[in-house]
Amino acid sequence: MDNEPGSARQDGGPPTVRRIRPMPLLNLPCTRSEDRPICILLHRLSAYNEILWYAGLELREDKGNALGELTLGVAADSQHEMAWRPAAMDSEAIAVSLLASLLSLHRCIVAVDLNPAIAKRPFLLNWVQYGRGVRSLSIRENPRHEENVIKAVVNVLNPLDKHMIPLLEEYHNYSVRRPALAVPPRQNGRATLTALDVAALDLSGPRARQFITLLSDNRTITELTVGACAFTYGCVDMSDGFCRYLAQEDSVLKKLTIRTADVNKGALQSLAKAIASMTSLEELVLDVDLYNVHEKSFFAEIVARNKTLRSMSIIWPRSCVVTSILQNVEHPVGNAGKRIEPWLLALPENTVLSSLTIDLLGFTEYECCAFFQALTRNTTLRKVTVGHLPARGSLKEICRTIRESSMAGKVLIQDIHVSFDNLAMLPDCPEVTSVTISSIHLIERDHIYSAFSDVLVECRTLTTLHVCVHSYFFDHAVHMSMATYVIGATTLRDFELHIYVDRTERELEDRHISEAPVSPLAHALSAHPHLIKITLRELRVNERDARLLAEASLGSRALTEMTFAALGARANEAFLRVALSRIESNYRLLRLSLPACRDRDAELVFIRDVTRRNSSLVTRAARFVMGEEDAYCARAVEMMAGHTALSELVCEMATVEAGEATAMIKRALSLPCLTSLNGFMKMAGVVKHRVECAGGRGRTLEHLNEDCWLHIRKYLKVVDIVPWKR
């Protein structure tokens, strides 16, 4: 059965050439119901995803969905965006037919990532609009066929609008093998849209006004993600309409995300005032480039006035490059305290907010210390995540303030960009658990060498290390010092190395001029027993070291994510060959990312299918721990009980600490539905109610005492019982 152990592939082993299977059932019905939430489609995801890969899409179970619900999402590592080709029985045409069939028939597909594959095909957009189960629609990338997408979004918001042009009229203009499907009716048991992400759409002024008007009339969307075009057009402030929408008394909006790289200052201030007045909003995410520290203070008004907001995030998406710019402009002229004052007044008075994420890059040392002192007077905040701290000032003093406050243990410093000014302070800052070493900030090779050989080795609490350097800085001495550090870093869990190489270096490697030398770092990473995540980009390694890394990745009991994109094709091929031979029996990896290549489609599909299976098992196990005692989830919980990601997911779903999550998993494994004879047999699908043995003499199965049964259970799991297929 698909999504079960050993089910990643059913045709004897990994593929070796690019191919696509014969079309699975195009008209496979949806069997999801209230009594049986698991549709037959979930048992056949491997076959369907192999086809959808050529549309850049995949079907998967997401943790945000209910049991048995599927997301039609963007497939990681797929390069396919469905370029138009002459009519033929090719993989793209088959994928188009399958997409239309799935969207028209399956109410278990509740979320759709609208990528270019769908955006450029009006008839597929038509099925997205009127699909039976779609409740969440997300626009991925900036689609080249925006007008079609905009029409679809408008129709989703207002399906009864008689003035909209039917999108199917353009269908016959394209020379693709067309699926024989009827035009969907406008109202046919269609699900109500509750989540919409249009941040990637570049709306014109008139289109933006139309969009806001329809939003204002909508009473179903509870999660909304927008870009700047919803409230600005170029440099023009157009926030009035969007602010009126936010301020509606009968608003049902629970989560708002604003994602943009550029925003009008006046519009930003107006938005902050409107959000502060909302009475329904519970979660706010601002994914905005706020170069001006003063602009961050606009949102302190939300903390001061809003009485429903429980989670607030102000994220700076492009901080690495910006830190080098801000080093020269961080110290303001005049009284810097005025910039932080709105936060100092708002935080102690708020009695609702439980989670706050904020980037303090650009503030001064004094302002940061004052901010953390103000947090101590707040009684409801359980978690504060700090994106970055100032590039200048005393990192040691800021960390001391956190340590001596009542927020110690509740504040997580997400990342520190190491500079020459704060490098020596790191060993005295146990609050710092994640750092970035970059040649943007450490501009001397000796500084990078010193960071690994003298400083980081003294940091006993470091769990995450990101290294981004130009190849000029990555000489043998730096390579050796980095490897030596990794060997001794027992607390390290996440390691990333990205080497920026020149075009000439890449060309020389592709020509196979010389074999790469032995990599001490590759050997150090392969031997590290506790790493959970490894990312290697443009590292020059030989084929032997690539195979060593692949074997270690597939054999590790801790590693859950691996990204390997070496400099040159030979090492990548060597890694791929080892991965293909061993990955099917691996139940730890949730992500294995390798360089996308259309000549290796079948291999990448196979790898992605296995990691999707593993992710599904973790999600199902977490659902069981959270109380969903379904056989589909029970088959996963025993197998994944020791998986690192399970504990993390339970922490997230239950909003508890790691210790409590571990206790919850242990309690779930002790439930009668798993431990008792009747409970186990019922959960495994062997009996409907209880075990009854007819006839026979002597002691039968139903007469086993608890100790005997529990002894048998040591060697038997729910997943070992092959389900009876009715």
Secondary structure as GFF3:
##gff-version 3
##sequence-region A 1 726
A	DSSP	three_ten_helix	40	44	.	.	.	ID=ss1
A	DSSP	alpha_helix	45	52	.	.	.	ID=ss2
A	DSSP	three_ten_helix	53	55	.	.	.	ID=ss3
A	DSSP	beta_strand	57	60	.	.	.	ID=ss4
A	DSSP	beta_strand	70	74	.	.	.	ID=ss5
A	DSSP	alpha_helix	91	105	.	.	.	ID=ss6
A	DSSP	beta_strand	109	114	.	.	.	ID=ss7
A	DSSP	alpha_helix	116	119	.	.	.	ID=ss8
A	DSSP	alpha_helix	122	130	.	.	.	ID=ss9
A	DSSP	beta_strand	136	139	.	.	.	ID=ss10
A	DSSP	alpha_helix	146	157	.	.	.	ID=ss11
A	DSSP	three_ten_helix	167	173	.	.	.	ID=ss12
A	DSSP	beta_strand	195	197	.	.	.	ID=ss13
A	DSSP	alpha_helix	205	217	.	.	.	ID=ss14
A	DSSP	beta_strand	223	226	.	.	.	ID=ss15
A	DSSP	three_ten_helix	228	230	.	.	.	ID=ss16
A	DSSP	beta_strand	232	233	.	.	.	ID=ss17
A	DSSP	beta_strand	236	237	.	.	.	ID=ss18
A	DSSP	alpha_helix	239	246	.	.	.	ID=ss19
A	DSSP	beta_strand	255	260	.	.	.	ID=ss20
A	DSSP	alpha_helix	265	276	.	.	.	ID=ss21
A	DSSP	beta_strand	283	288	.	.	.	ID=ss22
A	DSSP	alpha_helix	293	296	.	.	.	ID=ss23
A	DSSP	three_ten_helix	297	299	.	.	.	ID=ss24
A	DSSP	alpha_helix	300	305	.	.	.	ID=ss25
A	DSSP	beta_strand	311	315	.	.	.	ID=ss26
A	DSSP	alpha_helix	319	326	.	.	.	ID=ss27
A	DSSP	alpha_helix	337	346	.	.	.	ID=ss28
A	DSSP	three_ten_helix	347	349	.	.	.	ID=ss29
A	DSSP	beta_strand	355	358	.	.	.	ID=ss30
A	DSSP	alpha_helix	365	375	.	.	.	ID=ss31
A	DSSP	beta_strand	383	386	.	.	.	ID=ss32
A	DSSP	alpha_helix	395	404	.	.	.	ID=ss33
A	DSSP	beta_strand	411	413	.	.	.	ID=ss34
A	DSSP	beta_strand	416	417	.	.	.	ID=ss35
A	DSSP	three_ten_helix	423	428	.	.	.	ID=ss36
A	DSSP	beta_strand	434	438	.	.	.	ID=ss37
A	DSSP	alpha_helix	445	450	.	.	.	ID=ss38
A	DSSP	pi_helix	451	455	.	.	.	ID=ss39
A	DSSP	three_ten_helix	456	458	.	.	.	ID=ss40
A	DSSP	beta_strand	464	470	.	.	.	ID=ss41
A	DSSP	alpha_helix	476	488	.	.	.	ID=ss42
A	DSSP	beta_strand	494	500	.	.	.	ID=ss43
A	DSSP	alpha_helix	503	510	.	.	.	ID=ss44
A	DSSP	alpha_helix	520	527	.	.	.	ID=ss45
A	DSSP	beta_strand	533	537	.	.	.	ID=ss46
A	DSSP	alpha_helix	543	555	.	.	.	ID=ss47
A	DSSP	beta_strand	561	565	.	.	.	ID=ss48
A	DSSP	alpha_helix	569	582	.	.	.	ID=ss49
A	DSSP	three_ten_helix	583	585	.	.	.	ID=ss50
A	DSSP	beta_strand	591	593	.	.	.	ID=ss51
A	DSSP	three_ten_helix	598	600	.	.	.	ID=ss52
A	DSSP	alpha_helix	601	625	.	.	.	ID=ss53
A	DSSP	alpha_helix	631	640	.	.	.	ID=ss54
A	DSSP	alpha_helix	644	654	.	.	.	ID=ss55
A	DSSP	alpha_helix	658	669	.	.	.	ID=ss56
A	DSSP	alpha_helix	672	675	.	.	.	ID=ss57
A	DSSP	alpha_helix	677	683	.	.	.	ID=ss58
A	DSSP	three_ten_helix	701	703	.	.	.	ID=ss59
A	DSSP	alpha_helix	706	713	.	.	.	ID=ss60
A	DSSP	three_ten_helix	718	720	.	.	.	ID=ss61
###
